[in-house]
Amino acid sequence: MLALVQAVPAQTPESTAANEQTALDAELFYQLLLGELTARGTEPGAGFSLIMDAARKTNDPALYQRAVDVAFQARSGDSALQAARAWKLAHPTSREANRYVLQILVALNRIADTAEPLKSDLALADAKDRGAVLAVIPRAYSRVSDKKLAAAVVEQALADYLAQPAMAPAAWTAIGRMRLAAGDSAGALDAARRGQASSPTAEGPALLALELMDPKLPQAEPIVKKYMEGKPLPELRMGYARALLDAQRYAEASQQLQVVTAEKPDYPEAWLVQGTLQLQDNRDAAAEASLKRYIELVQAQRSGDERSRGLAQAYLSLSRIAEKRKDFTLAGAWLDKIENPQDLVAAQNRRASLLARQGKLEEGRKLLRALPERTPEDGRMKMMAEVQLLRENKQYKAAYEVMTQALAKQPFDADLVYDQAMLAEKMGNMVEMEKLLRQVIAAKPDYHNAYNALGYSLAERNVRLPEAKELIQKALTFAPDDPFISDSLAWVEFRMGNRAEALRILDIAYKARPDADIAAHLGEVLWSLGQRERAHAIWKEGLLLNAENETLQETLKRLRVKP
């Protein structure tokens, strides 16, 4: 023992300092090791305290972050906030530390306390990145419970940026989205207006207005239109076209799509939507060209679900065009190209239709019934496909029976009951049709199609016309821009003897949506007013749109007209 002591060399000041540093490092290492082991054991709180103490001793950002992580693992939000705030206090210019504070406060639902960290996050961000930071603010608050308070806090935090021309559009857009999330559509619209006023070419306010586009909020569309006067992003114009399609404003949607395909001819989605719309308008040659252009463009892209779904839609549409031309071999060949299993139902539906067109209806039904049924939704889709096949082939009684069996197995489904009512009408059972439609209205008072169908049925039979008009006007309150409901209103006006008003409404409806049904009614009103030449012209247009339309064919037969 004595010999060992004597063997220890003498200590110099430098060696003493070095040994102290080595001892401190060893002590820190041991403390961190113990903290990690404890945190992963049965005392995560003790482990957190050890790591926090080490973070304070070293002032190391990585240790502060580790303390936050340990607190999260222990499900202790308060401890995580304590660590994040200590980190921010030790490193006031650290944006990462500040963002941890902000995110933890949001997670803890302490919304009122987030204003200052939010201001700091924007202040600490590079000037060139602030627009992106503003854009993600609504997402950061998306799960908070008090969305009105969140909107108010964000608006307070962004006040300084509303007066800065470069930041105002993004700031107003963020505020608008917060207001929209809080259910304040009028406030969101006001924010979109203010954002566009600060910069008419800014995309954010226009995108916000596009989300707000709704028949109940018509003031949103002028904001979108004003943005469209400049040089909008093709994606935003595409979004506007989709919004117009949703509103059944097909002619205007087509105009927007034509602009997109002209300005950016290599934008695949525009060609797909344009082709689908052209097919809907029975412009088969134009639709075929657009769809083939889409396929050409999209095949150069990487594979993925969106590409696969788009190709499936294009192949189905091209199959339909070939079927209309009675080229069943080509129609089947297009269907054979579909690879996505999720589109199997649609593909088999087309195959069943092809079989029915060749006189093999029962084979078509068997094909649909053989589809796999993994979920209740799969079963519903199969049933609807079979009903549609039977309807297309005028087997209304069989379709009604299939629908009745399906409804007996599940709770009330307004869409299915509505479809069953339409089948009852085709069977001539008007009492059953009205009973079913009134069930739908009672269950879903905003189901506008039910009001319209019942009102039109009454008008078509020339009975209870005041009630028919009231029902159709009710439908229009839910869908004021729907040209088919306007067509119903015009028809009841015609039945009530108001031919001039009927003509006015039909002119507007036909311009908004050239359709064979509307053409049939418009032509008959013109005929009754003595405008025979124009009536002939409208009916010819209707036959070009759909030569097999039942309403148009019945009208021409009843009036003994050969257009």
TIZAMAR-928434 format. One record per residue (C-alpha): residue in one letter; chain; x, y, z; residue number from 0. Coordinates in Angstrom, 3 decimals, always signed. Layout:
N
type; mol; px; py; pz; seq
A; A; X; Y; Z; NUM
...
# end
This chain:
563
type; mol; px; py; pz; seq
M; A; +0.000; +0.000; +0.000; 0
L; A; +2.757; +2.411; +0.931; 1
A; A; +4.659; +1.486; -2.236; 2
L; A; +1.642; +2.325; -4.374; 3
V; A; +1.256; +5.743; -2.803; 4
Q; A; +4.891; +6.497; -3.339; 5
A; A; +4.564; +5.504; -7.017; 6
V; A; +2.034; +8.326; -7.729; 7
P; A; +3.850; +11.191; -9.481; 8
A; A; +3.823; +14.682; -8.092; 9
Q; A; +0.890; +16.902; -9.209; 10
T; A; +1.477; +20.054; -11.293; 11
P; A; -1.099; +22.828; -11.659; 12
E; A; -1.699; +21.829; -15.324; 13
S; A; -2.129; +18.147; -14.519; 14
T; A; -4.493; +18.996; -11.678; 15
A; A; -6.717; +21.017; -14.034; 16
A; A; -6.666; +18.251; -16.599; 17
N; A; -7.659; +15.669; -14.020; 18
E; A; -10.511; +17.877; -12.794; 19
Q; A; -11.801; +18.194; -16.382; 20
T; A; -11.507; +14.436; -16.866; 21
A; A; -13.328; +13.845; -13.613; 22
L; A; -16.091; +16.281; -14.670; 23
D; A; -16.512; +14.553; -18.036; 24
A; A; -16.653; +11.209; -16.320; 25
E; A; -19.180; +12.527; -13.824; 26
L; A; -21.329; +13.954; -16.631; 27
F; A; -21.090; +10.745; -18.598; 28
Y; A; -22.173; +8.749; -15.562; 29
Q; A; -25.048; +11.170; -14.870; 30
L; A; -26.312; +10.909; -18.447; 31
L; A; -25.971; +7.140; -18.471; 32
L; A; -27.873; +6.892; -15.210; 33
G; A; -30.499; +9.314; -16.541; 34
E; A; -31.057; +7.262; -19.690; 35
L; A; -31.271; +3.995; -17.786; 36
T; A; -33.658; +5.472; -15.224; 37
A; A; -35.803; +7.097; -17.920; 38
R; A; -36.190; +3.749; -19.656; 39
G; A; -36.914; +1.961; -16.420; 40
T; A; -39.610; +2.468; -13.828; 41
E; A; -38.730; +6.062; -12.887; 42
P; A; -38.909; +8.211; -16.039; 43
G; A; -39.392; +11.333; -13.909; 44
A; A; -36.056; +10.797; -12.121; 45
G; A; -34.374; +10.159; -15.470; 46
F; A; -35.802; +13.402; -16.823; 47
S; A; -34.437; +15.332; -13.820; 48
L; A; -30.921; +13.915; -14.314; 49
I; A; -30.859; +14.787; -18.024; 50
M; A; -32.297; +18.258; -17.369; 51
D; A; -29.617; +18.903; -14.752; 52
A; A; -26.934; +17.852; -17.246; 53
A; A; -28.459; +20.150; -19.886; 54
R; A; -28.315; +23.126; -17.514; 55
K; A; -24.689; +22.327; -16.531; 56
T; A; -23.500; +22.106; -20.128; 57
N; A; -25.960; +24.457; -21.835; 58
D; A; -26.016; +21.886; -24.650; 59
P; A; -29.051; +22.211; -27.008; 60
A; A; -28.909; +18.477; -27.772; 61
L; A; -29.377; +17.652; -24.098; 62
Y; A; -32.290; +20.075; -23.768; 63
Q; A; -33.908; +18.387; -26.755; 64
R; A; -33.262; +14.978; -25.214; 65
A; A; -34.931; +16.128; -21.998; 66
V; A; -37.983; +17.153; -24.015; 67
D; A; -38.051; +13.751; -25.721; 68
V; A; -37.788; +11.917; -22.381; 69
A; A; -40.685; +13.969; -21.020; 70
F; A; -42.762; +13.117; -24.081; 71
Q; A; -42.007; +9.419; -23.641; 72
A; A; -43.139; +9.701; -20.033; 73
R; A; -46.328; +11.431; -21.262; 74
S; A; -45.536; +14.462; -19.127; 75
G; A; -46.496; +17.554; -21.095; 76
D; A; -45.641; +19.900; -18.254; 77
S; A; -42.105; +18.497; -17.980; 78
A; A; -41.668; +18.769; -21.757; 79
L; A; -42.748; +22.405; -21.610; 80
Q; A; -40.367; +23.050; -18.691; 81
A; A; -37.436; +21.623; -20.682; 82
A; A; -38.352; +23.516; -23.854; 83
R; A; -38.658; +26.811; -21.978; 84
A; A; -35.311; +26.244; -20.250; 85
W; A; -33.770; +25.536; -23.645; 86
K; A; -35.245; +28.737; -25.080; 87
L; A; -34.041; +30.746; -22.072; 88
A; A; -30.525; +29.387; -22.504; 89
H; A; -30.575; +29.962; -26.289; 90
P; A; -32.899; +32.926; -26.983; 91
T; A; -32.103; +32.979; -30.718; 92
S; A; -32.755; +29.267; -31.262; 93
R; A; -35.777; +28.929; -33.516; 94
E; A; -35.864; +25.191; -32.834; 95
A; A; -36.185; +25.759; -29.079; 96
N; A; -38.954; +28.299; -29.641; 97
R; A; -40.810; +25.957; -32.002; 98
Y; A; -40.751; +23.223; -29.354; 99
V; A; -42.333; +25.648; -26.879; 100
L; A; -45.011; +26.585; -29.420; 101
Q; A; -45.809; +23.011; -30.396; 102
I; A; -46.011; +21.824; -26.798; 103
L; A; -48.345; +24.668; -25.826; 104
V; A; -50.617; +23.791; -28.738; 105
A; A; -50.533; +20.108; -27.777; 106
L; A; -51.438; +21.019; -24.195; 107
N; A; -54.312; +23.131; -25.545; 108
R; A; -52.902; +26.244; -23.855; 109
I; A; -53.839; +28.348; -26.853; 110
A; A; -53.805; +31.747; -25.165; 111
D; A; -50.118; +31.236; -24.298; 112
T; A; -49.076; +30.606; -27.901; 113
A; A; -49.194; +34.202; -29.170; 114
E; A; -45.671; +35.144; -28.089; 115
P; A; -43.960; +31.927; -29.269; 116
L; A; -45.780; +32.315; -32.590; 117
K; A; -44.523; +35.877; -32.958; 118
S; A; -41.019; +34.698; -32.078; 119
D; A; -41.170; +31.867; -34.611; 120
L; A; -41.917; +34.353; -37.383; 121
A; A; -39.310; +36.827; -36.145; 122
L; A; -36.598; +34.145; -35.956; 123
A; A; -37.352; +32.733; -39.420; 124
D; A; -35.384; +33.958; -42.433; 125
A; A; -37.245; +36.678; -44.296; 126
K; A; -37.428; +34.498; -47.415; 127
D; A; -39.074; +31.676; -45.409; 128
R; A; -41.764; +33.700; -43.618; 129
G; A; -44.379; +33.134; -46.302; 130
A; A; -43.987; +29.370; -45.887; 131
V; A; -44.114; +29.725; -42.093; 132
L; A; -47.376; +31.669; -42.364; 133
A; A; -48.826; +29.024; -44.679; 134
V; A; -48.398; +26.182; -42.155; 135
I; A; -49.858; +28.024; -39.158; 136
P; A; -53.455; +26.773; -39.699; 137
R; A; -52.192; +23.192; -39.843; 138
A; A; -50.346; +23.655; -36.534; 139
Y; A; -53.627; +24.622; -34.828; 140
S; A; -55.831; +22.108; -36.681; 141
R; A; -56.440; +19.850; -33.648; 142
V; A; -57.115; +22.438; -30.954; 143
S; A; -60.516; +22.310; -29.292; 144
D; A; -61.253; +26.041; -29.135; 145
K; A; -60.812; +27.072; -32.743; 146
K; A; -62.351; +30.528; -32.232; 147
L; A; -59.769; +31.340; -29.578; 148
A; A; -57.024; +29.957; -31.834; 149
A; A; -58.187; +32.208; -34.674; 150
A; A; -58.132; +35.248; -32.377; 151
V; A; -54.655; +34.418; -31.048; 152
V; A; -53.222; +33.928; -34.531; 153
E; A; -54.761; +37.182; -35.744; 154
Q; A; -53.188; +38.985; -32.793; 155
A; A; -49.795; +37.413; -33.470; 156
L; A; -49.867; +38.332; -37.164; 157
A; A; -51.006; +41.931; -36.711; 158
D; A; -47.608; +43.405; -37.605; 159
Y; A; -47.464; +41.520; -40.907; 160
L; A; -50.833; +42.743; -42.186; 161
A; A; -49.318; +46.144; -42.952; 162
Q; A; -46.312; +44.699; -44.804; 163
P; A; -47.056; +44.463; -48.561; 164
A; A; -44.827; +41.420; -49.017; 165
M; A; -46.348; +39.477; -46.102; 166
A; A; -49.952; +40.719; -46.040; 167
P; A; -51.398; +38.213; -48.589; 168
A; A; -49.942; +35.203; -46.750; 169
A; A; -50.897; +36.633; -43.342; 170
W; A; -54.484; +37.310; -44.400; 171
T; A; -54.690; +33.837; -45.947; 172
A; A; -53.548; +32.234; -42.685; 173
I; A; -56.068; +34.306; -40.729; 174
G; A; -58.788; +33.367; -43.221; 175
R; A; -58.091; +29.671; -42.862; 176
M; A; -58.145; +29.969; -39.078; 177
R; A; -61.517; +31.735; -39.288; 178
L; A; -62.826; +29.095; -41.683; 179
A; A; -61.749; +26.322; -39.307; 180
A; A; -63.652; +28.155; -36.561; 181
G; A; -66.822; +28.117; -38.683; 182
D; A; -66.626; +31.803; -39.587; 183
S; A; -67.097; +31.686; -43.376; 184
A; A; -67.944; +35.390; -43.586; 185
G; A; -64.751; +36.241; -41.700; 186
A; A; -62.732; +33.955; -43.969; 187
L; A; -64.225; +35.667; -47.012; 188
D; A; -63.302; +39.064; -45.585; 189
A; A; -59.726; +37.862; -45.055; 190
A; A; -59.541; +36.616; -48.651; 191
R; A; -60.752; +40.006; -49.894; 192
R; A; -58.204; +41.873; -47.786; 193
G; A; -55.426; +39.541; -48.852; 194
Q; A; -56.234; +40.071; -52.518; 195
A; A; -56.507; +43.836; -52.014; 196
S; A; -52.929; +43.817; -50.715; 197
S; A; -51.743; +41.909; -53.815; 198
P; A; -54.148; +40.997; -56.671; 199
T; A; -51.678; +38.443; -58.079; 200
A; A; -51.172; +36.552; -54.791; 201
E; A; -52.229; +32.906; -54.908; 202
G; A; -53.112; +32.394; -51.234; 203
P; A; -56.252; +34.579; -51.094; 204
A; A; -57.490; +33.078; -54.373; 205
L; A; -57.003; +29.537; -53.076; 206
L; A; -58.881; +30.448; -49.905; 207
A; A; -61.715; +31.934; -51.958; 208
L; A; -61.774; +28.794; -54.100; 209
E; A; -62.341; +26.705; -50.969; 210
L; A; -65.148; +29.069; -49.985; 211
M; A; -66.951; +28.830; -53.337; 212
D; A; -70.469; +27.668; -52.603; 213
P; A; -73.964; +28.644; -53.768; 214
K; A; -74.581; +29.979; -50.256; 215
L; A; -71.491; +32.213; -50.452; 216
P; A; -71.523; +33.690; -53.991; 217
Q; A; -69.194; +36.553; -52.972; 218
A; A; -66.213; +34.177; -52.992; 219
E; A; -66.163; +33.577; -56.737; 220
P; A; -65.376; +37.191; -57.779; 221
I; A; -62.111; +36.904; -55.818; 222
V; A; -61.197; +33.800; -57.816; 223
K; A; -62.200; +35.448; -61.082; 224
K; A; -60.108; +38.516; -60.352; 225
Y; A; -57.067; +36.336; -59.774; 226
M; A; -57.795; +34.535; -63.048; 227
E; A; -57.451; +37.840; -64.923; 228
G; A; -53.681; +37.682; -64.397; 229
K; A; -51.424; +34.711; -65.021; 230
P; A; -52.732; +32.105; -62.571; 231
L; A; -51.104; +28.816; -61.753; 232
P; A; -52.527; +26.052; -63.977; 233
E; A; -53.251; +24.062; -60.802; 234
L; A; -55.405; +26.885; -59.446; 235
R; A; -57.287; +27.289; -62.712; 236
M; A; -57.777; +23.521; -62.643; 237
G; A; -59.191; +23.834; -59.135; 238
Y; A; -61.592; +26.522; -60.364; 239
A; A; -62.702; +24.229; -63.188; 240
R; A; -63.390; +21.461; -60.671; 241
A; A; -65.399; +23.849; -58.493; 242
L; A; -67.476; +24.796; -61.532; 243
L; A; -68.030; +21.119; -62.302; 244
D; A; -69.182; +20.535; -58.727; 245
A; A; -71.654; +23.382; -59.207; 246
Q; A; -72.809; +21.735; -62.473; 247
R; A; -71.693; +24.774; -64.467; 248
Y; A; -70.292; +22.612; -67.211; 249
A; A; -69.955; +25.182; -69.986; 250
E; A; -67.863; +27.486; -67.799; 251
A; A; -65.775; +24.570; -66.555; 252
S; A; -65.102; +23.586; -70.152; 253
Q; A; -63.867; +27.096; -70.924; 254
Q; A; -61.392; +26.960; -68.046; 255
L; A; -60.150; +23.540; -69.148; 256
Q; A; -59.597; +24.802; -72.685; 257
V; A; -57.427; +27.598; -71.295; 258
V; A; -55.391; +25.154; -69.180; 259
T; A; -54.784; +22.770; -72.075; 260
A; A; -53.813; +25.690; -74.321; 261
E; A; -51.493; +27.396; -71.814; 262
K; A; -49.962; +24.198; -70.444; 263
P; A; -50.511; +21.415; -72.977; 264
D; A; -48.357; +18.998; -70.984; 265
Y; A; -50.643; +19.114; -67.904; 266
P; A; -52.211; +15.614; -67.891; 267
E; A; -55.067; +16.126; -65.420; 268
A; A; -56.629; +18.877; -67.533; 269
W; A; -56.874; +16.553; -70.525; 270
L; A; -58.470; +13.808; -68.425; 271
V; A; -61.137; +16.070; -66.947; 272
Q; A; -61.764; +17.742; -70.297; 273
G; A; -62.168; +14.359; -71.981; 274
T; A; -64.585; +13.190; -69.299; 275
L; A; -66.647; +16.365; -69.707; 276
Q; A; -66.643; +16.093; -73.492; 277
L; A; -67.856; +12.507; -73.232; 278
Q; A; -70.625; +13.636; -70.896; 279
D; A; -71.647; +16.159; -73.569; 280
N; A; -71.631; +13.392; -76.196; 281
R; A; -68.712; +14.983; -78.049; 282
D; A; -67.178; +11.581; -78.564; 283
A; A; -64.478; +12.449; -81.106; 284
A; A; -63.161; +15.349; -79.011; 285
A; A; -63.351; +13.218; -75.858; 286
E; A; -61.383; +10.426; -77.499; 287
A; A; -58.633; +12.839; -78.555; 288
S; A; -58.394; +14.405; -75.087; 289
L; A; -58.310; +11.035; -73.317; 290
K; A; -55.618; +9.662; -75.610; 291
R; A; -53.582; +12.814; -75.040; 292
Y; A; -53.906; +12.247; -71.298; 293
I; A; -52.700; +8.646; -71.632; 294
E; A; -49.738; +9.779; -73.737; 295
L; A; -48.705; +12.359; -71.119; 296
V; A; -49.310; +10.333; -67.982; 297
Q; A; -47.489; +7.226; -69.176; 298
A; A; -44.250; +9.216; -68.979; 299
Q; A; -44.821; +9.764; -65.249; 300
R; A; -43.744; +7.505; -62.417; 301
S; A; -46.219; +4.877; -61.321; 302
G; A; -48.456; +5.589; -58.358; 303
D; A; -52.057; +5.329; -57.152; 304
E; A; -53.122; +8.634; -58.700; 305
R; A; -51.638; +7.719; -62.084; 306
S; A; -53.241; +4.276; -61.919; 307
R; A; -56.670; +5.694; -61.066; 308
G; A; -56.440; +8.280; -63.827; 309
L; A; -55.489; +5.684; -66.428; 310
A; A; -58.339; +3.456; -65.293; 311
Q; A; -60.785; +6.349; -65.711; 312
A; A; -59.423; +7.098; -69.179; 313
Y; A; -59.619; +3.446; -70.262; 314
L; A; -63.185; +3.157; -68.960; 315
S; A; -64.212; +6.297; -70.852; 316
L; A; -62.574; +5.118; -74.074; 317
S; A; -64.312; +1.778; -73.643; 318
R; A; -67.603; +3.604; -73.349; 319
I; A; -66.910; +5.552; -76.559; 320
A; A; -66.113; +2.317; -78.409; 321
E; A; -69.270; +0.725; -76.989; 322
K; A; -71.385; +3.629; -78.247; 323
R; A; -69.930; +2.980; -81.700; 324
K; A; -70.836; -0.710; -81.256; 325
D; A; -67.180; -1.669; -81.507; 326
F; A; -67.395; -4.184; -78.666; 327
T; A; -64.008; -5.745; -79.402; 328
L; A; -62.221; -2.408; -78.958; 329
A; A; -64.352; -1.624; -75.896; 330
G; A; -63.195; -4.848; -74.282; 331
A; A; -59.583; -4.186; -75.264; 332
W; A; -59.629; -0.843; -73.418; 333
L; A; -60.998; -2.588; -70.326; 334
D; A; -58.223; -5.177; -70.504; 335
K; A; -55.691; -2.388; -69.921; 336
I; A; -56.994; -1.667; -66.424; 337
E; A; -54.510; -2.918; -63.826; 338
N; A; -55.671; -1.283; -60.589; 339
P; A; -57.730; -3.781; -58.525; 340
Q; A; -59.660; -0.890; -56.974; 341
D; A; -61.127; -0.105; -60.393; 342
L; A; -62.238; -3.692; -60.939; 343
V; A; -65.883; -2.931; -60.131; 344
A; A; -66.048; -0.143; -62.704; 345
A; A; -64.318; -2.285; -65.305; 346
Q; A; -66.619; -5.249; -64.695; 347
N; A; -69.579; -2.900; -64.841; 348
R; A; -68.548; -1.873; -68.326; 349
R; A; -68.022; -5.520; -69.303; 350
A; A; -71.510; -6.347; -68.030; 351
S; A; -72.907; -3.471; -70.075; 352
L; A; -71.133; -4.796; -73.172; 353
L; A; -72.653; -8.226; -72.613; 354
A; A; -76.124; -6.717; -72.168; 355
R; A; -75.760; -4.765; -75.411; 356
Q; A; -75.073; -8.084; -77.121; 357
G; A; -78.215; -9.673; -75.672; 358
K; A; -76.436; -11.384; -72.775; 359
L; A; -77.978; -9.523; -69.837; 360
E; A; -77.997; -12.502; -67.443; 361
E; A; -74.320; -13.160; -68.158; 362
G; A; -73.634; -9.534; -67.301; 363
R; A; -75.494; -9.856; -64.010; 364
K; A; -73.514; -12.988; -63.127; 365
L; A; -70.289; -11.151; -63.885; 366
L; A; -71.188; -8.409; -61.399; 367
R; A; -72.368; -10.835; -58.725; 368
A; A; -69.049; -12.700; -58.981; 369
L; A; -67.096; -9.643; -57.856; 370
P; A; -65.321; -10.078; -54.484; 371
E; A; -67.176; -8.712; -51.450; 372
R; A; -64.699; -7.948; -48.661; 373
T; A; -66.601; -5.114; -46.983; 374
P; A; -70.226; -3.917; -46.744; 375
E; A; -69.286; -1.108; -49.124; 376
D; A; -68.170; -3.675; -51.707; 377
G; A; -71.591; -5.296; -51.426; 378
R; A; -73.311; -1.952; -51.883; 379
M; A; -71.261; -1.175; -54.991; 380
K; A; -72.055; -4.574; -56.504; 381
M; A; -75.755; -4.101; -55.868; 382
M; A; -75.771; -0.594; -57.366; 383
A; A; -73.882; -1.827; -60.419; 384
E; A; -76.470; -4.552; -61.011; 385
V; A; -79.361; -2.122; -60.518; 386
Q; A; -77.779; +0.307; -62.983; 387
L; A; -77.300; -2.491; -65.524; 388
L; A; -80.950; -3.485; -65.222; 389
R; A; -82.078; +0.132; -65.393; 390
E; A; -80.056; +0.752; -68.566; 391
N; A; -81.778; -2.232; -70.125; 392
K; A; -85.216; -1.090; -68.922; 393
Q; A; -85.658; -4.056; -66.585; 394
Y; A; -87.189; -1.813; -63.946; 395
K; A; -89.106; -4.454; -62.028; 396
A; A; -86.019; -6.639; -61.630; 397
A; A; -83.976; -3.609; -60.564; 398
Y; A; -86.651; -2.671; -58.021; 399
E; A; -86.554; -6.179; -56.555; 400
V; A; -82.750; -6.080; -56.217; 401
M; A; -82.990; -2.706; -54.465; 402
T; A; -85.739; -3.926; -52.122; 403
Q; A; -83.620; -6.916; -51.065; 404
A; A; -80.640; -4.648; -50.398; 405
L; A; -82.653; -2.179; -48.294; 406
A; A; -84.054; -5.006; -46.185; 407
K; A; -80.520; -5.905; -45.052; 408
Q; A; -79.354; -2.469; -43.873; 409
P; A; -80.513; +0.665; -42.014; 410
F; A; -82.263; +3.481; -43.817; 411
D; A; -80.097; +4.809; -46.661; 412
A; A; -81.493; +7.998; -48.215; 413
D; A; -79.611; +7.556; -51.492; 414
L; A; -80.849; +4.001; -51.984; 415
V; A; -84.436; +4.892; -51.087; 416
Y; A; -84.300; +7.785; -53.565; 417
D; A; -83.060; +5.417; -56.292; 418
Q; A; -85.828; +2.976; -55.429; 419
A; A; -88.368; +5.803; -55.783; 420
M; A; -87.040; +6.538; -59.275; 421
L; A; -87.474; +2.881; -60.176; 422
A; A; -91.039; +2.943; -58.869; 423
E; A; -91.687; +5.893; -61.178; 424
K; A; -90.293; +3.961; -64.149; 425
M; A; -92.690; +1.139; -63.255; 426
G; A; -95.594; +3.609; -63.228; 427
N; A; -96.215; +3.185; -59.487; 428
M; A; -96.554; +6.864; -58.582; 429
V; A; -98.085; +6.207; -55.180; 430
E; A; -95.065; +4.167; -54.116; 431
M; A; -92.698; +6.734; -55.613; 432
E; A; -94.253; +9.583; -53.605; 433
K; A; -94.249; +7.527; -50.402; 434
L; A; -90.551; +6.759; -50.777; 435
L; A; -89.579; +10.337; -51.644; 436
R; A; -91.429; +11.676; -48.617; 437
Q; A; -89.511; +9.172; -46.461; 438
V; A; -86.272; +10.629; -47.829; 439
I; A; -87.410; +14.210; -47.165; 440
A; A; -88.447; +13.336; -43.626; 441
A; A; -85.085; +11.697; -42.919; 442
K; A; -82.954; +14.313; -44.730; 443
P; A; -84.752; +17.665; -45.035; 444
D; A; -81.936; +19.096; -47.187; 445
Y; A; -82.058; +16.307; -49.802; 446
H; A; -82.867; +18.607; -52.723; 447
N; A; -83.128; +15.857; -55.352; 448
A; A; -86.132; +14.371; -53.536; 449
Y; A; -88.019; +17.697; -53.548; 450
N; A; -87.211; +18.176; -57.226; 451
A; A; -88.175; +14.643; -58.253; 452
L; A; -91.521; +14.785; -56.468; 453
G; A; -92.296; +18.279; -57.758; 454
Y; A; -91.387; +17.370; -61.329; 455
S; A; -93.464; +14.171; -61.154; 456
L; A; -96.518; +16.176; -60.145; 457
A; A; -95.898; +18.733; -62.884; 458
E; A; -95.371; +16.010; -65.482; 459
R; A; -98.746; +14.486; -64.539; 460
N; A; -100.287; +17.992; -64.453; 461
V; A; -101.642; +17.517; -60.917; 462
R; A; -101.301; +19.514; -57.648; 463
L; A; -99.313; +22.173; -59.519; 464
P; A; -99.074; +24.726; -56.657; 465
E; A; -97.597; +21.997; -54.443; 466
A; A; -95.261; +20.948; -57.268; 467
K; A; -93.972; +24.510; -57.610; 468
E; A; -93.449; +24.813; -53.869; 469
L; A; -91.450; +21.566; -53.783; 470
I; A; -89.216; +22.613; -56.683; 471
Q; A; -88.617; +26.071; -55.220; 472
K; A; -87.597; +24.341; -51.988; 473
A; A; -85.084; +22.272; -53.948; 474
L; A; -83.671; +25.455; -55.493; 475
T; A; -82.968; +26.920; -52.067; 476
F; A; -80.452; +24.091; -51.569; 477
A; A; -79.067; +24.079; -55.130; 478
P; A; -79.850; +27.461; -56.744; 479
D; A; -77.540; +26.945; -59.751; 480
D; A; -78.729; +23.461; -60.717; 481
P; A; -80.021; +23.735; -64.307; 482
F; A; -82.039; +20.515; -64.001; 483
I; A; -84.016; +21.863; -61.046; 484
S; A; -84.527; +25.103; -62.999; 485
D; A; -85.831; +22.934; -65.840; 486
S; A; -88.367; +21.410; -63.409; 487
L; A; -89.481; +24.872; -62.273; 488
A; A; -89.899; +25.965; -65.874; 489
W; A; -91.969; +22.879; -66.604; 490
V; A; -94.360; +23.536; -63.733; 491
E; A; -94.652; +27.187; -64.861; 492
F; A; -95.525; +25.902; -68.343; 493
R; A; -98.150; +23.555; -66.915; 494
M; A; -99.629; +26.487; -64.963; 495
G; A; -99.916; +28.531; -68.164; 496
N; A; -96.966; +30.844; -67.518; 497
R; A; -95.278; +30.182; -70.848; 498
A; A; -93.202; +33.363; -71.021; 499
E; A; -91.710; +32.688; -67.573; 500
A; A; -91.108; +29.061; -68.515; 501
L; A; -89.238; +30.174; -71.637; 502
R; A; -87.106; +32.625; -69.665; 503
I; A; -86.066; +29.973; -67.131; 504
L; A; -85.424; +27.303; -69.784; 505
D; A; -83.257; +29.632; -71.887; 506
I; A; -81.002; +30.187; -68.875; 507
A; A; -80.949; +26.496; -67.918; 508
Y; A; -80.162; +25.309; -71.454; 509
K; A; -77.370; +27.850; -71.822; 510
A; A; -75.857; +26.680; -68.521; 511
R; A; -76.267; +22.986; -69.355; 512
P; A; -77.088; +21.900; -72.905; 513
D; A; -78.951; +18.655; -72.267; 514
A; A; -81.469; +16.560; -74.183; 515
D; A; -84.094; +16.668; -71.390; 516
I; A; -83.911; +20.455; -71.156; 517
A; A; -83.921; +20.691; -74.966; 518
A; A; -87.161; +18.658; -75.052; 519
H; A; -88.912; +21.068; -72.683; 520
L; A; -87.472; +24.224; -74.250; 521
G; A; -88.536; +23.063; -77.687; 522
E; A; -92.085; +22.316; -76.519; 523
V; A; -92.458; +25.741; -74.905; 524
L; A; -91.180; +27.412; -78.083; 525
W; A; -93.562; +25.248; -80.130; 526
S; A; -96.512; +26.311; -77.995; 527
L; A; -95.527; +29.969; -78.479; 528
G; A; -95.497; +29.585; -82.236; 529
Q; A; -91.706; +29.749; -82.527; 530
R; A; -91.631; +26.573; -84.598; 531
E; A; -88.335; +27.182; -86.413; 532
R; A; -86.369; +27.728; -83.206; 533
A; A; -88.115; +24.752; -81.590; 534
H; A; -86.947; +22.530; -84.475; 535
A; A; -83.382; +23.832; -84.065; 536
I; A; -83.349; +23.137; -80.315; 537
W; A; -84.737; +19.633; -80.782; 538
K; A; -82.079; +18.869; -83.405; 539
E; A; -79.428; +19.976; -80.923; 540
G; A; -81.005; +17.731; -78.312; 541
L; A; -80.886; +14.729; -80.647; 542
L; A; -77.203; +15.402; -81.304; 543
L; A; -76.637; +15.431; -77.545; 544
N; A; -78.544; +12.190; -76.953; 545
A; A; -80.603; +10.660; -79.729; 546
E; A; -82.022; +8.024; -77.359; 547
N; A; -83.266; +10.411; -74.659; 548
E; A; -86.708; +9.206; -73.571; 549
T; A; -88.116; +12.649; -72.729; 550
L; A; -87.099; +14.067; -76.105; 551
Q; A; -88.352; +11.060; -78.062; 552
E; A; -91.700; +11.119; -76.222; 553
T; A; -92.087; +14.856; -76.876; 554
L; A; -91.450; +14.526; -80.612; 555
K; A; -93.805; +11.552; -80.864; 556
R; A; -96.595; +13.286; -78.922; 557
L; A; -96.346; +16.476; -80.982; 558
R; A; -95.902; +14.456; -84.205; 559
V; A; -92.766; +16.339; -85.108; 560
K; A; -89.921; +15.163; -87.307; 561
P; A; -87.076; +17.620; -86.687; 562
# end
